[in-house]
Amino acid sequence: MKTVRQLIEELYPDYKEKLEEMFPNMYKFARQVEIIPWEETFQKTDKNPEIFQQIEFLQMLLENGMISEEEYRKSLKYIHPGYASITKGISFIKDKKVAFRDKIPPITAILHELGHIYFKEDDYVWNSVYGGGESLLHLTLTQKASFTEKDIKNHMRFMRLILLAPISKLKEIDQQLTKYIRHHMESKNLGSLSVNNSVLSLILAAGTLPGVEFEEGEDLLYEHIYDKRKIDLLIKKGKIVIKSSYYRQMLIQFLLEIIDGYQYQDPFYQNYGNAYFYHLSDIVKTTTKILNPSIQNIEEFEKEFELPFIAHYFTALGINKNEAISKKDNPLEIIEKYIFTPFSNLLPVDRYELIIGSNKLIIIKSEVTERLKDYLNKNPNIQLPQIIKDILEDNNIKV
Ligand SMILES: [Zn+2]
């Protein structure tokens, strides 16, 4: 069987040197990744026709010059996290095998599948369509920025933690992230752009509108849209407040804008990006501490599990490190103990009415939501563990 490394050297010899220099471990690893023949069953079947219609519409706008390429790319990213491109390849992470639809797959498809296997991550944090680790690889290969494998890993860790964090913790993560960026920019004399700690200020200062809904003060925001100091002050005073369920989206948008900032040379986002990547190890450390004080080093913690995702999941759930490690061969046992059992013991919910999502901790099926709301209304004094309260809040159920 041919390996990915042989394929790259055969088809794209000019990438050999680049990859050896820029991503040496990943390229070395490509020797272990075998290429197996393509089968039609590999084609993803979970295509959502609605999404494809939206993509076609955007393509039409692009081809007719009605939107720029940048707008097209950005809109594409917001359409749906489940956006599925026509599958060019597939990777089997645990078996270290890949398959490609074409005999001569594009280098981007080869690197995409290789990256899945090397970093052992799924599309939510790897795919460049969502601003994942793959974006950093391409920015580096095209010399628009310079990132290492460590940067890619940390960026994906941070993305995953944001995707999984309970809503109740996101505000603090936002504050800490903004603090790092602000201090860094002040120390480099790039101006004190913000008097408060939310990426909302940074997004607005860069002239971007956040894709969020507001709890309060949307009218104030538009009234003072050109007066950045005033807006900062209003945010600080709590006169402009975004809905807590939009924190996740705002943070992900901020990361996407940073990637686009490098791609399209936006000076604001490049500055934010330089600050973000400079402090990324510390940002990951701080975020880990906010979510789970029992974990000192998430990188070490990941080594206990087959996939980093499982470590991130336990981190976000706030489950004690030693307990998580003791159950590493059967992570479901812990979920049973901390989620399913307390849920069904304390609330009228069956375990099958809870979905363990890949980019959200736990999703409560919609038909159960009303029943739960009703029950909680009738039993206002019910005592629930924090972990259950967080899950309810994430599902827009007030406790
Ligand atoms: Zn993929």
Boltz pocket constraint, residues with backbone or C-beta under 6 A from the ligand:
constraints:
  - pocket:
      binder: B
      contacts: [[A, 112], [A, 116], [A, 122], [A, 123], [A, 127]]
      max_distance: 6.0
